[in-house]
């Protein structure tokens, strides 16, 4: 039995939605009929991406690790649209590029604060304000880095492994009314990941079984699905979306 994806009447918050994967997810949810709140650290950036979407979209300035700003965004979403049915914890960072032996506490804590703590913070606020009573769906953005080892990526990968594990805990704690899942993108053509692909696209394409670098639009449909009734019996899962990159990384040729 096929289930059409129709999110009409639902309201979603997408954190870190001013560009890249977050923006593609917000656009995908909007196309499926949802009201969408797009967050960014700066109001101008949030407005710039929300305004083209029209009346069913709202830009809100909210740094993802700012508890007061997060609560204000959740409250504003409910007062403006009347509900908070979907939360996509997408905001992420990687200021900690480098060997663990050279890492400092400031970069370590900043990485874990945004990549692991912020999803816990926002999900708790959404739970308290709406989802505990009315239900909902949460999607956390992880990474295939959660499942492997990469040069100079130890802190980032550990933070993404943490959110994969936290997703499972949230799914157990918040069921049966709220489903919590994740997506683990491979290397996608975003500004944050530029150092890993820019000027190196042919090599990335050659190591990817599906033959190309990912685009933000490759991630959005899976998130939309996880937020829909079609995923009504899926929770605690993190879906890998990487064109097969993780398979290539684990192959004998790649290890050699």
C-alpha positions in Angstrom: 0.0 0.0 0.0 1.4 3.4 -1.0 1.1 6.4 1.3 1.2 9.8 -0.3 3.3 12.3 1.7 1.0 15.1 2.7 2.0 17.2 5.7 -0.7 19.8 5.3 -1.7 21.3 8.6 1.6 20.2 10.2 4.2 22.7 11.5 7.9 22.0 11.4 11.0 23.7 12.9 14.3 23.2 11.0 17.4 24.4 12.8 20.3 25.7 10.8 18.1 26.2 7.8 19.6 29.2 6.1 21.6 27.1 3.6 22.7 23.6 2.6 21.0 20.5 3.9 18.8 22.5 6.4 17.4 24.7 3.7 16.8 21.8 1.3 14.9 20.0 4.2 12.8 23.1 5.0 11.9 23.5 1.3 11.0 19.8 1.0 8.7 19.9 4.1 7.1 23.1 2.7 6.5 21.4 -0.7 4.8 18.6 1.2 2.4 21.1 2.7 3.9 21.8 6.1 4.2 25.2 7.7 8.0 25.7 8.2 10.0 27.7 10.7 13.6 28.2 9.4 16.2 29.1 12.0 19.5 30.8 11.6 21.9 32.6 14.0 20.9 35.9 12.3 17.5 37.2 11.5 18.4 38.6 8.1 19.6 35.2 7.0 16.5 33.5 8.3 14.2 36.0 6.6 16.1 35.7 3.3 15.3 32.0 3.0 11.8 32.1 4.5 10.3 35.0 2.5 10.5 33.2 -0.9 8.4 30.3 0.5 5.5 32.6 1.4 2.9 32.7 4.2 3.5 29.2 5.4 7.1 30.0 6.3 8.7 32.0 9.1 12.3 32.9 9.7 13.5 33.1 13.3 16.9 34.0 14.7 18.0 31.4 17.2 21.5 30.1 17.8 20.9 26.4 18.4 22.8 26.3 21.7 21.1 29.4 23.1 18.5 27.9 25.5 16.5 31.2 25.8 16.5 31.7 22.0 15.4 28.1 21.4 12.5 28.3 23.8 11.4 31.6 22.3 11.5 30.0 18.9 9.4 27.1 20.0 6.9 29.4 21.7 6.7 31.7 18.7 6.2 28.7 16.4 3.2 27.5 18.4 1.7 30.9 18.8 2.1 31.7 15.1 1.1 28.4 13.5 -0.9 26.7 16.3 1.2 23.6 16.6 4.7 22.0 16.6 4.4 18.6 14.9 7.9 18.2 13.4 11.4 19.1 14.6 14.5 18.7 12.5 17.7 19.2 14.5 20.0 20.0 11.6 22.3 22.7 12.9 25.9 21.5 13.1 29.5 22.6 13.1 33.1 21.4 12.9 35.6 23.9 14.3 37.6 21.0 15.7 39.3 19.8 12.5 42.6 18.3 13.4 44.3 15.5 15.4 42.9 14.7 18.8 46.4 15.1 20.3 46.3 18.8 19.2 42.7 19.4 20.3 41.8 22.2 22.8 38.8 22.2 25.2 37.1 25.2 23.5 36.8 23.6 20.1 35.9 20.2 21.6 33.1 21.7 23.7 31.8 23.9 20.8 31.5 20.9 18.5 29.6 18.7 21.1 27.4 21.6 22.2 26.0 22.2 18.7 26.1 18.7 17.3 24.9 16.7 20.3 23.6 19.0 23.1 21.4 21.3 20.8 19.3 18.4 19.5 18.7 17.3 23.1 17.8 20.9 24.1 15.4 21.5 21.2 13.7 18.1 21.4 13.1 18.6 25.2 11.6 22.0 24.5 9.3 20.7 21.7 8.3 17.8 23.9 7.3 20.0 26.8 5.6 22.6 24.8 3.6 20.4 22.4 4.7 16.9 21.5 4.2 15.2 24.9 0.4 15.9 24.6 -0.1 15.9 20.9 2.6 13.7 19.4 5.0 14.5 16.6 8.2 13.5 14.7 11.8 14.4 15.3 14.7 13.9 12.9 18.3 14.5 13.9 21.1 15.1 11.3 24.0 12.8 12.0 26.8 11.8 9.5 28.4 8.6 8.1 31.3 9.9 10.1 29.5 8.4 13.1 30.4 5.0 11.8 34.0 5.4 10.8 37.4 6.9 11.4 38.7 9.8 9.3 41.9 11.8 9.4 41.5 15.0 11.5 37.8 14.4 12.1 37.8 12.6 15.5 35.9 15.2 17.5 33.3 15.8 14.8 32.8 12.0 14.2 32.4 11.4 17.9 29.8 14.1 18.2 27.8 12.5 15.4 28.2 9.1 16.9 26.7 10.6 20.1 23.6 11.9 18.3 23.0 8.5 16.6 23.0 6.9 20.1 20.9 9.8 21.6 18.4 9.3 18.9 17.8 5.8 20.1 17.4 6.9 23.7 14.9 9.7 22.7 12.9 7.2 20.6 12.4 5.0 23.7 11.8 7.8 26.1 9.3 9.7 23.9 7.3 6.8 22.4 4.6 6.0 21.6 3.4 9.5 20.7 6.7 10.8 19.3 8.9 9.1 16.8 12.6 10.1 16.7 14.9 9.1 13.8 18.0 10.4 12.2 19.7 10.7 8.8 23.4 10.2 8.3 24.5 12.0 5.1 27.7 11.2 3.3 29.9 13.8 1.8 27.5 16.4 0.5 28.3 19.6 -1.5 27.8 22.1 1.3 29.8 25.1 2.5 30.6 23.4 5.8 32.1 20.4 4.1 34.0 22.5 1.4 37.4 21.5 2.7 36.6 17.9 2.0 35.3 18.2 -1.6 36.3 21.5 -3.2 38.9 20.9 -5.9 38.6 17.2 -5.2 35.3 16.3 -6.8 36.6 13.8 -9.3 38.3 11.8 -6.6 35.1 11.9 -4.4 33.0 10.8 -7.4 35.4 7.9 -8.2 35.1 6.7 -4.6 31.3 6.9 -4.5 29.5 3.8 -5.9 26.7 6.0 -7.3 29.4 8.1 -9.0 28.8 11.6 -7.7 29.1 13.9 -4.7 25.9 14.3 -2.8 23.7 17.4 -3.0 21.5 18.8 -0.2 18.4 17.8 -2.2 19.5 14.2 -1.9 19.0 14.3 1.8 15.7 16.2 2.0 13.3 13.5 0.7 14.3 11.0 3.3 13.7 13.5 6.1 10.3 14.4 4.6 9.5 10.7 4.6 10.5 10.2 8.2 8.2 13.0 9.2 5.3 11.5 7.4 2.6 8.9 8.1 4.5 6.6 5.7 7.1 6.2 8.5 4.6 5.6 11.2 6.2 2.4 12.5 9.8 3.6 12.3 11.6 5.0 15.3 15.1 5.0 16.7 16.7 4.5 13.3 19.3 6.6 11.5 19.2 6.2 7.7 22.5 6.4 5.8 22.2 8.6 2.7 25.6 8.6 1.0 25.6 7.2 -2.5 27.4 4.2 -1.1 30.4 6.1 0.1 30.6 4.2 3.4 30.7 0.9 1.4 33.6 2.2 -0.6 35.5 3.4 2.5 35.2 -0.1 3.9 36.3 -2.0 0.8 39.7 -3.7 0.5 40.7 -1.3 -2.3 40.0 1.7 -0.1 41.8 0.3 2.9 44.9 -0.3 0.9 
